[in-house]
Amino acid sequence: QVQLVESGGGLVQAGESLRLSCSASGNELINAAGWYRQAPGKQREMVAHVTRSGSTSYLDSVKGRFTVSRDSAKNMVNLQMNSLKPEDTAVYLCHVFTVTGDPRGYWGQGTQVIVST
């Protein structure tokens, strides 16, 4: 069983930055991972994804502002969010695939990001 712990959310003003982290407990190593977000009344959408080899992909609206990265030594996935906008306000969740775990992957509990004008 893998448990994910997310941190780094909070309330910031437009233009500021936040760094989200997602760490995996246990002996399962993170393989590929993604960050998703869900705003009230909206569908969950994938914000950023990183593969085992380190290839990344992003939602168009965050390209150039957000950066996803893996820290293999710490078994963590991070999301650096710069130049935040009010429309980035949402609950952010990480989803990871591990090398030998459940093929459906694992979800974090979510962390709230609020960007004020």
Secondary structure, 3 states (H helix, E strand, C coil): CCCEEEECCEEEECCCCEEEEEEECCCCCEEEEEEEEECCCCCCEEEEEECCCCCEEECHHHCCCEEEEEECCCCEEEEEECCCCHHHCEEEEEEEEECCCCCCCEECCCEEEEEEC
